[in-house]
Structure formats: structure tokens, C-alpha cells
Amino acid sequence: MRIDAHVLAQDCVAAVCEPGDADGRERTDEQHREAVVKLGRLWSRIGSEPFRHGVHFLDRHLQRPRDLLAERRKEFAALCRSRRDQPHL
């Protein structure tokens, strides 16, 4: 699935994310619905709110999304460090 995230300008107050087809593969309706749910869970982890039909809305001026994004970045950095520190075979 492709993620279409449109931010109009640096001072834009909102972002809208909508799932879409990225690779041209055929998917059943059930596969599409499952992907929409998974993407929604992921987007919610950075503070976006469900709008309708799989579309999520992010108010970029709220503090909560900034805090959540900072937490996700820390988690990612920790994951990178742990992978880097693992002995290579």
C-alpha cells in the first residue's frame, strides 16, 4: 500500500494521510481493509485521528503529535543501536 501524505507548506496546520496502491498488485477487499486498519494503527501512534474511509488527519499544531513523534524517534534510535551492537555472524 502506498501512503499519500500531503503537506501543503512548511507552515501548514494539517496533514492528511490516505492509504493507496503503491505497487500495482491486485488485492482483495479484505486485504485492503486489513491494510487500512494496520496503517490507521500506525498513524495513530504519532497522533493522527481517523476521519473516514481510512483517511487520517493530523493537526500539526498540537503538542501531542510532536511528543508522540519524539517517542517513536527514540524507539527507532534504540532499535538501531541494538541492531548495531549485535554481533554479526
N, C-alpha and C positions, 0 to 999 in steps of 0.2 A: 504494500500500500504506500502511496506517496502522501506526504504531508504537505498541504498547501498552507503556508503561514504567510500572511500578508501584513507587513508593517509599512505604512504609507510614508512616514518620515520619522526622523530621529525624535522629534517632539510629539509624535503620535501618542494618543492616550489609550489606544486599544489595539489588540491583535486578535485575529480570528483564525482558528485552525480548523481545517476541514479535511477529512480523510479522502483519498482518491487513489486511482490505479497508477502505480509507478512503473510497472514492468510489462504491461500488456497481457499478463497471464489471465486466463479465464478463472473466475471464482464463482462458487455457488452463492446464493443469497445468504445461506447460513455462514459460510466462510467470511463473507463481507461483514455481516452483523457481528461476528466474533472479533474481527479485526477492529471494528469501530469501538466495541466495548473495551478492548485492550488499549487502544490509543487514548480513549477517554480516561482510563485509569492513569495512564502515564501523564497525560496533560494535567490531570487534577493534582498530581504530585508537585507541580510548580504553580498551582493556584488558579488554573483556568477553570471556568464554570461551564457546565453543559448548557447549550442554548436550545437547539433542536436538530433532529436528523443527523446526529453525530458531530455537529458543529460545536466548537467550544470557543468561548470568549474570554479574553484576558484583559483586565483593566490594569494597564501598566503603571498607573499612579498609586496603586495600593501598596502598602508596605508588605503585606503577607506574601504576595508572589516573589518579591525580592528576597525575603527571608527564606522561603522555600527553595528558591533557586540557589541561594548561597549554601543551603544544606545539601542539595543534590551535588553541587560542585565539590564540596568537602568529601562526600561519599565517593565521588568519582576519583578524586585525588588519592584517597585512601586505597581504593581498589587498584589504581595504577601503581602505587607504592608496593602493595602486597604482591602484585604480579611481577614487578621489577625485582623484588627481593627473593623470589622463589628461585631455587637452584634449577638451572637448565640442564636437561638430560643430553 
